[in-house]
């Protein structure tokens, strides 16, 4: 069985996630990367979208889940991954990485991220 990957990187979404009340109040831009592991042999030969997973569906799921406030990015990432995996039996594994650029911390860091595999 093939272990091919469809990657969707750099989805920018303004959302209101965070452990601290201020984060949930003012929000910030998050960056989401999604990687789908599946067999792309059929669609590679057929050149037909019905033979693959339409990545636009993953983007819609991502946007819907990012709209739901959560304290932990782990929670959001698991929701996104589980919904994408449930959307198609052809998807064998989903990896979701949510990055929070310049989080509100007493020390300067470029980003914080959570990555889950379902």
Secondary structure, 3 states (H helix, E strand, C coil): CCCEEEEEEEEEEEECCCCCHHHHHHCEEEEEEEEEEECCHHHHHHCCHHHCCCHHHHHHHHHHHHCCCCCCHHHHHHHHHHHHHHHCCCEEEEEEEEEEECCCCCCCCCEEEEEEEC
